[in-house]
Amino acid sequence: MKILYISYFYPPLAGPASLRNLKTVKYLSKSGNIIDVFTVGNIVYNYYDNGLLAESRQNRIMHIPSFDPMSILEKLSGKNKSVSCQIYHNTPERLKLFIRQLYPLDDKVLWLPNLYKAGKKALKDEKYDLIYVSCGPFSSAVAARSLSKHYKLPYILEMRDYWTLLSDYNLQGTYLNRLFSRYTEKKLLQDASLIVTATEGIAEDISEQFGNFLKEKTFILYNGHDEEDFLSLPAFSTDKSKYTLSYFGALYAKRSLKCLLKALKDLRKENKLPPNFSLRLYGNYHIETLQEIKQSGIEDLVKIIPQLSHQQAISAMLSSDALLLLINSDSPKGTLTSKVFEYLRTGKPILALVPQNGEAGKLLIESGQNYICPMESPSAIKICAEKLFADRDKELKFHYPEDKYERKKQVEKLNERLLSVL
């Protein structure tokens, strides 16, 4: 197959969305497909990892300029990229959300004119078998659907996350924008030849809200883990004189360290923290998170390590004593962060501040991870963390179903579904 693959997020941008797209393109290409990737031009962004492109097996990458807020900020900053990054990280999240809500569909909608124009040229010049669009931003799918209709090609709609069904974060703002987005989502789902979701919960909620007939054309492609990422790493042994609890990635929307920091402060007062305990946060964090840490009273226990490459991040996971996961309790049931699969693959215990009945909680329990409690309860976190620390010297055995969630095997099954669409 020859595939036109559209994704706003792709390396050198890093983070879970780019990583998912990279791995999908990598293993679809290894299955014998020829893939041209359309992605955004230069923008201001949280994470960059130039090393990821070495994995990419695409035929070519087209960087298409945009006029969305992150692209405009990048253009205004010129050569002084540090200034634009400081503006981005120091802007309160509530102001960012207000700006996002000003746009119809989503704040990347101004990418559509250039994307559609580039897509028309590519489809005129080359013969493709299908169009694959990975969302969000969900406005990208509007261009994919239009190109599909114009050139009579099937298009595959990938929903990495919730759009209008996202119940814990108001991305649309006004009633009219929500109505328009909902109408657009319904049309996109109806016309797609195949719907690919990142979790079972997203698939179930989509069919429940937009029609049970969508079940027949839905495929679940979990983020999973790539076994190749772990094969070349050396063996790690932890330093018994220290204890490191590590978190990887961003904190956004309602996800917060506030209650965890309160629980750790109480444990410290009671002398129940392991000797030389530290909470390590790997990533680039916004002003709200930095303020929470500063006001916690245990700032000396927290260390922020700027963004690492993906391989360095996995090495840091393996050298940690335990890993931290955060999902707010009012998130939709299908919320399943990308990092959980790599966490589970490391075999490390996970302090999971997540809803137990959500998809993440069920996966953790399935894998034998039982340090689970709500993110919003300091008392519950304290009990859970105390149990985690008490089990430090035990030989813990987990049973993460690696074969089920390995990226290569999942994408091979996706490839079969794509062939069936043709």
Number of C-alpha atoms within 10 A of each C-alpha: 18 17 22 24 22 25 24 27 23 26 23 17 23 24 24 19 21 21 21 24 23 25 22 23 25 19 22 23 20 15 15 11 18 20 23 21 24 23 21 23 14 18 20 21 16 18 20 19 18 12 14 20 14 8 12 20 20 21 14 12 15 13 16 19 18 23 19 18 17 18 20 14 20 19 16 12 15 10 10 10 15 11 13 21 18 12 13 19 16 14 14 13 16 10 10 12 17 14 14 20 19 15 17 19 26 21 22 23 19 19 23 21 14 16 22 18 13 16 21 16 10 15 17 11 9 10 12 19 18 23 25 26 28 24 23 20 21 29 22 25 28 19 22 29 24 16 20 20 12 11 13 12 18 23 29 27 26 25 25 25 21 22 24 22 16 15 12 13 15 17 22 25 17 12 9 11 18 19 14 15 20 18 12 18 21 16 14 22 24 16 16 23 20 24 24 24 26 24 24 18 18 26 21 17 17 24 16 13 10 15 13 12 11 19 15 10 16 23 19 20 22 23 28 26 24 18 16 11 13 16 8 9 13 9 8 12 10 12 11 12 9 13 20 19 19 24 25 22 20 18 18 12 13 14 17 18 19 18 21 22 24 19 20 24 21 17 17 14 9 9 10 16 19 18 11 11 16 17 22 20 20 20 20 18 20 19 14 18 16 14 11 16 18 13 11 18 13 16 15 11 15 18 14 15 13 12 22 19 17 18 16 12 16 19 18 17 24 24 18 22 20 23 23 18 20 23 25 18 20 13 18 20 20 21 23 25 19 20 18 21 23 21 23 24 24 18 18 20 24 24 24 26 27 26 23 19 12 19 21 23 24 14 19 23 18 14 18 16 23 19 21 21 24 20 23 20 15 20 16 18 25 22 14 21 24 18 14 16 15 13 12 15 8 7 7 12 12 18 14 21 14 16 13 11 19 20 23 22 15 19 21 16 15 19 20 11 15 19 11 9 15 11
